[in-house]
Amino acid sequence: MSRLFPPATALAILTLATPGVAQDATRFAPSGRATTSIEIALPEGAEGPARAVTLEWGQPHLRGRTLHTGSLVPFGEVWRTGANAPTALETDLGLMIGSAHLAPGRYLVFTLPTAAGWQLILQPDAGQTIATYDAAQDLARLPLRVRTLTSPVESLSMALIPAPDGLAAEWRISWGTTELAIDLHAMP
């Protein structure tokens, strides 16, 4: 029985044929984009275009990390409430979120986590980033209800959950063992 390749040559062929991780290799982005939306039902007999409230955010993942550290959502610092770009709220009708009245439009969402609680911060969308965040642009700072979850949520998740009677909804933000919530109501 003869050998086709000496061991050193076989190793070189295997090394070249095995895909390696090169610096310029195509990769998955560490965080994707996520969207959730809730449609607004018009009163019976009313006509008009469909209306909705939509949230869009960058969806980071824990991947073994811990929240509220120096590098991952630290306490006392305004957070863009997602990855890569600020979270956006778009509404086709007037809304009341907590005690804030919002006209139809697009808003940016920031949060301020503290050990004592969280605040939801809403600003008009003027193309700002977390690096250009200016508190003077805040339309509202609203307290969020905070609940500790028994099982951690791996990926930052948001949901708009209608109340059983449909007259209100709850906006929930969950990540790690933290769940935040605030109520919203459609305005005529």
N, C-alpha and C positions, 0 to 999 in steps of 0.2 A: 504494500500500500504506500503510495507516494503522497507527499504533502504538496498542495497546490501553492500555498503561501507560507513563508517563514512566519513565526509568531510576531515579529516586529512589524512586518508588512500587514498582517491581518489586523493588528491593533490600530495601525494608521488608517486603514480602510474603514474600520468601525467608527473611529473618531470622526472622520470626515463625513460619514453617512448619518451620524446621529445629530439631530437638530440640537444646537446649543442655544444658550440665551445670550444673544449679542446685545450690545448697548443700543443698537439702532433697530432692534427687532420690533415687530408689530406686537402690541400688548393690549390687554383690556384696561380701560381706565379704572382707577381705584374706586370711583363713585359714579353711578349712573344718574339719570334724571328720573323723577317720579312725578306723577300727576294724579290728582283725585278731583272729582267734580260732583256737584249735586245740582239736579235740575229743580227749578222753581215751578210749581204747578200754578197756573193762572186760575182765578176764581171761575166757577162754572159760568159759561156763557161769554166770558171775556175773550177777546181776540188779540192777537199780537204774536211777535216772534217768541220762540222758546228762550227762556232765561236760565242762567246758571251762575253758580259760584264755583270757581276753579282755583285750586292750589297747585303750584309747581315748585319743586325743590330738588336740590342735589341730594342724593341719598347715600350718605356715608355708612360705613359698616364698622362694627366694633373690632372684629378680627383679633380678639384677645385683649384689646385695650380697655382702659377704665375711663369713664366720664369724669369730668371735674378735676382734671389734672392740668398741669401747666400747658400742655399741648393739645388737649382735647376738651373743649367747652369749659374753660376755667370759670370759677365763680367770680363775680364782680366785673366781668367784661362782656360788652355787647357781642352777641353771636349772630351770625347771618342765618341761623336756624336751618342749616343744611351744609352741603359741600359746594365748593367752587364759586358759586354766585348766590346772591341773596334769594331767599324764597319770595315768590310772587303770589299775591291774591288778586284775582280778577273777578269782578262782579258786574252783572248786567242790570242790576237793580240796587236801590238803596238798601243798606244793611245796618243793623245795630249789632255791634260786636261788644259784648259786655255793656259798658255805658257809652261807647263811642258810636256816633252816627257817621256812616260813610256813604258818599254819593257813588253812583255807578262809576266804575273805572278800574284802574290797575294800581296796586299798592305793593310796597315792599314790606316784608315781615322780618323783624329782628326780635330776639329775645334777650333778656338780661337775667341770667341765673345767679342767685345768691343762696347762701346757706339758709336764709330765712324764707325764701320763696322765689318765684319766677315772675317776670313781667313780660307781656307781649307788647312789642313796639311796632306801630304802623306808621309808614311814611308814604307820601305820594311817590310813584315811580318816576324818578328823574334821571335814571341811569347811574345812580350811585352804587358804590361797592362798600364792603366792610372797611376798606382802607380809606374811603372818603365819607364814612358815616359822620353825620352832623346832627347832634341832638336837637338843634334848633329847627330841624325839618320834621320832628316827631309830630304826628297828628294826635296820637294817643299812646299812653302807657297804661296798660291794663293788667291787673293781677290775674294770674292763672291759678286754677285749682291744681294742686299737686297730689299725686297718689304714688305710693311705692308698689311696684309690681313684684309678684313672687317669682315669676320667670322672666329673665331678661329678653329684650327684643334686640336681635342682632343688627337690624338695619333701621335707620331713622324712618319712621312711618307716620303718616298723617291720615286722618279720616274725617269726613263730614257726615255725621250720623243724624238723620232726621228723627225728631221726637215722634212718638206713636200718633199724635194728632196732626203732625205735619206743620204745626204752626211755629216751630222753632227747630234748631239743629244744634248739635254739639260738635265743636272742632276739637279733635284729640291729636296730640303729638306724643309719640312714644319712642323711647330709645333707652337701651340699657334697662334699668329697673325703674325708670322715671316715666310717668304718664302725666301730661299736662292737659288741661281742658278749659274751654270757655264757651259760653252760649252765644248763638247768633240768631237774629230774627230778621225776616224780610220786612222792608219798609214800603209802604204804598207809594 
